[in-house]
C-alpha cells in the first residue's frame, strides 16, 4: 500500500509535467517549421511578381 501512495504522490505529477513539457516542445518546433514555410512561400510569391 505504501508503494501505491508513493507512486501517486510522486509519479503522477511527474508524468503530467513531462507531458506538458513535451507538448510545449512540439508547439515550439511546429512554430519554427511554420515560420520557415511562410518565408519560403513569400520568397516564391515575390519571384513570380518580379
N, C-alpha and C positions, 0 to 999 in steps of 0.2 A: 504493500500500500504506500510505503514511503517513497518508492521509486516513481510511482504514478504522480504523486503530488509534486515531486521534484521536477519531473518532465513537464507537467502542466505549468509550473511557475517559471521555468527557465526555457524550455524547448519551444513552446508555442509562441511566446513573444519573439524569440529569436527567429523562428521561421517566418513570422509575419514581417519582421524587419528586413530579412533577406529578400522576401518577396517584393516589398515596397522599393528597396534599392534596385532590384532587377528591373522592375517596371520603369523606374526613373531613368535608368541607364538606357533602356530601349527607346524611350522617348527622346533622349538627347541624341542618340545615334540616328534615329529616323529624321530628326530635325536637321541634322547636318546633311544627310543624304538629300532631303528635300531642297535645301538651300543650294546645294551643288547642282541639282537637276534644274532648278529655276534659272540659275546662271547660264547653264548650257542652252536652255531654251531661249533665253533673252539674246544670247550671242547668235544663235541661229536665226532668230527673227530679225535682228539688226543686219545680218549679212544678206537677207532677202531684199531688204529695202535699200541697200547701198548700191 
